[in-house]
């Protein structure tokens, strides 16, 4: 082995980074414990699988895999433009919405420009910032005791943190991993307070699941706020997590900057075809949202009845305060073949994030928790 420490050659921000921690794959748990019949409630995937229309489109597109995809994503952009009432030149396609979030940091953040984000925000925001050589400016979240948004974004604190050096502000609505969501009036008020040179990224990865009456579709505000960027994904409700396709909506100048640094062919042919077809599958989205609503209500009540504290959620997951370090519960559930998500890396060591599954999966989780409690 070389005596050279190659980590010292990396950018200082990269040296500080801890890798993103995804949910444990089913195959990994099978290898580790030698068990089968595992359920994964860790990565907020759609328990119904993939849109049937998307699956049919994938089959049809599979005979063209020897060709590069349409780098412009013309057909998908046309469909997205019609859906959101924007022009195609306002759209940037990504390898998941994660990709466009990283592009935003690469395009607009320098070491002197600290993006503002909330405590307990999606982990990719600070990871991308540090990798770009900048420091994230993280504001305190609302307390867990807050009556309507426990652990949610404190917009007043975020607004106070913005200064003349701020280029980007990240807001996830609903937020991952807390499940909290902002209403239309408060989010609009926040946008109205910011000068137009400060770009606000509203990450709506879970928007399909947020059905409260006052939950806003921020894409409808793009004409009013030229500094607004809205990101969406097909990984959650549409069930295309394995294909990785997402997008950003913005004013054309911002989209132009993003498309200058977007990697060629960053969305593959199958993903483009599947996403275009999935946009027509309203029945699948309706079934997914109904299943989620029923499952969220069941899990929240069952967890609460057991003495845990499930937080209100507008997503397809629930963050649960276990009332003590969550690691033993996480490990016990693994041994029972149930994969959940620990969130100690978010600063929440007493919490687990649990994806809403099918009725059978949700019941199995609760049964496993009862067994663990009975075993002491």
Phi, psi and omega in degrees: 000145179288147177279352181286134175268097185290341177298332181287347178275346180285161175302144181306319180297323180292324178298329181282340193291143163256132182301150174301136182254101178283169173295147181297128177293151178301318182297326179292317179293324176301317179293318186289316187250351180065034180244164178230189182055046182269143171243142182248114177238051189238334193239016175058036175278159180283119182292345176277356181089230189242147175310128178302323178296323178294319179298319178296321179293323177298317180299317181292327183277348188291343180278002180245023184289346176282353181252149174295150176289166173293109185298333180275344183060041190306307186296317179294320179297320179299318182290319178294320179299317179294321182293319186262356181068038179237176176267150180304329180288359175264004187247135171238123180271147181222163174281073194083160178294336174308319182298315182287331175297318177294320177302319180300317178294315181298325184280328193236356184249133173237171183303333181272353186251097185272116177290145181263135179208162183268151167306143183066025175282170177304132189299335183294330181300306179291328179297312180296323181294311179297321179296334179274002178087014179245169178250129176290144174257104188257120181266152180297141175280168172295153182290160179295339179279358181300135188293331184242335182224066179301129181062019181275179180294129171267095186295329177296318179294321179293318179297320179294333181279342182287133175222192186293345179269353183287126175252326183228141170234127181256128175226120175263129182217104357294160183268140173249124021256006190277334183083357182289156180218151178262144175276168185298315185296316183289323178290318178298317179300319178298313180298325181291336183279342187267139173293154188293345180279356179254113187278131179251123178258115176258110184271110184249046183300331185250020189301326182298331183274346183274099189252004177300147186298326184266010177285129185270148166264097187295342179295341178283354183255007186298323179291327183283326183237097182293345179267010182266134171237132178244130179247144180224164179220155172261005186283335188265268186298325183280350174072033181247031183302325182286345181260338174063086174214130178211185182199162173239143174245132184200180172288157188301328180294317177295316179300323179298317179296319180294319181289341176289329181255355177299133180293142178301139176056039184287346175242123187282169186299316181294321179295317179300312181295317182295316181295318179300316180289321184298330179299338179270353188268067180297326181295321179294317179296319179298315178297319181297317182290322177295316177299319181295316181299313179297316181293321179295318178296316180297310183296317182299316180292315182296318179293319179295320179297333179277356179096003173275173181237093174282132180277149175303139184225138173255009181252200178254039180204167176224135175267127188240123172278115183279352179080003180193172179309130187278346186303314179298324176294318179300312182294321178296320177294323176301316180295335177272003179081023180240115181265120172246190183238118172281148185230029177298330179293343174270000185087024182232066187291344180264007186243153167237143172257127186237122176288142175285125182253200172288170179302317180295319180294317179297318180294321179296321177300311182295320177299318179296320179295318177300318180296319179295319179295318181295328180282350178080000000 
